[in-house]
Amino acid sequence: MVELILSEAAHGAEPAGALWSSPSWWVALAMTIFFAVLIWKKAPAAIGAMLDGKIAAIAKQLSEAERLRLDAESLKAEYEAKLARAAKEADEMRARAETEAEALVAKAKADATALIGRRKRMAEDRIAAAEAHALAEVRAAATKAATEAAAKLIADKHDAKADKTLVDQAIAAVAKG
């Protein structure tokens, strides 16, 4: 029998009656007692309650995140609307500025044309005045020259006798008239 126990021990088999001395048996017993204590102390219920609390906290965080997402979407829509209004106002301002610029350019052209017309008329008036003045000077010079020439001719060709005849004719014409 000793040989049988030795041969079984050599081959890894445990001797019969040595069940209490096996480490595997003690581990199994300890695990069984551990699980029995866990069940007796209602550990699964406590673990379930703890997990339920975590699930509730996660659900609360998810609902908060959903609320924040909806708030962010509404803010995004609001700012997109504001951006669209600002872009529309900018386009309207640009259109008004272009219209005003066109009106200013047209007014400047009209003012420049009127100024050119006034200056042209002023220049023409000055030229006409200068021509009239020059013409008057030429006429005055021509009249003076003609008067001097006539006086010289009269002085050269008329003597006292011819003057007496002319004066008599003039008096006669006045007396008739």
NORJOBEL-V933495 format. One line per field, one symbol per residue. psi: psi as a letter, one per 40 degrees, with the letter a starting at -180 (. if undefined). burial: # if it has 24 or more other ideal C-beta (glycine too) atoms within 12 Angstrom, else .. A space follows every 50 residues. Layout:
psi: ???
burial: ???
//
This chain:
psi: ddddddddddeeiiihefdeehddddddddddddddddddefdddddddd dddddddddddddddddddddddddddddddddddddddddddddddddd dddddddddddddddddddddddddddddddddddddddddddddddddd ddddddehaddddddddddddddddd.
burial: .................................................. .................................................. .................................................. ...........................
//
